Amino acid sequence: MLLYTIKRLLGAIPTLFVIIAISFFMIRMAPGGPFSKERVVAPEILENLNRVYHLDEPLIDQFVRYLGGILQGDFGPSFKYKDFSVTELIWTGFPVSLQLGGAAIILSTVLGIAFGVIAALRQNSRTDVAVMATAMVGIAIPNFVMAPLLTLVLGVYLRWLPVAGWGDGGLRQAFLPVVALALPQIAYVARLTRGSMIEVLRSNYVRTARAKGLPERLTILRHALKGALLPVVSYLGPATAAVITGSVVIEQIFSIPGIGRYFVQGAINRDYTLVMGTVIFYGVLIILANLVVDLIYGVLDPKVRYD
């Protein structure tokens, strides 16, 4: 497994290079620049700024310089946040995004698996129909629609919860953004779990366990659930990265100081280095999440070997 992990990490290097190259040149093709403002900057000042940030060099020279900085762990200075480097901004916002996304993925995993198992054990019953109908609603309504609705009902009308801010990340501040971020994932996990569980319950080894007189609860927990979780685990890898990186909209709606909010502000302000830093950081997260899923899959499924 160690050799497999090393090979996967080495194989991720070309992928990261392509991500960096495409992002680097695409962001510079966009209209405007980091120093484009409504008020025209004097040509002398603009020339000095471009020289300080090496924007007056040919693009290929800028790209090589940027790659050299990345190899040293330096994403460069932010063009808009004058007192901070991009690395400092990322490590300032990432703990908040990790806390938000981690809570959302844990909530969606626990509730999604529970609802999926309940629906599978009561296949074609009213409970099954209700769970799947709710799941379809959760999939159909995106979180950027659900978040304002939750804010309007629970925050504005009922005044039970704060509508913005993160504070110390307590339950009251985190409840609305975590639920809004988790709802679509709960629906996906529930549907995956239900379909997989129904298939596993009809398998020969589950029939054998029941024929031996094993209690139904142990049959489900020890035998059926382990096999039913395989497609769920495969989904949770990219889903975890997507939830953490996809919290951009939620962070913007609830004014949460996470890395996603920096990404949005960087894109608006044409802050090249900040956008590049967050894109690369997200790319690394997705690659690592997929690797972890593959390793967990090998633990759950004895037929899978990475030798």
Secondary structure by P-SEA (a helix, b strand, c coil): caaaaaaaaaaaaaaaaaaaaaaaaaaaacccccccccccccaaaaaaaaaaacccccaaaaaaaaaaaaaacccccccccccccaaaaaaaaaaaaaaaaaaaaaaaaaaaaaaaaaaaaacccaaaaaaaaaaaaaaaccaaaaaaaaaaaccccccccccccccccccccaaaaaaaacaaaaaaaaaaaaaaaaaaaacaaaaaaaaacccaaaaaaccaaaaaaaaaaaaaaaaaaaaaaaaaaaaaaaccccaaaaaaaaaaacaaaaaaaaaaaaaaaaaaaaaaaaaaaaaaccccccc
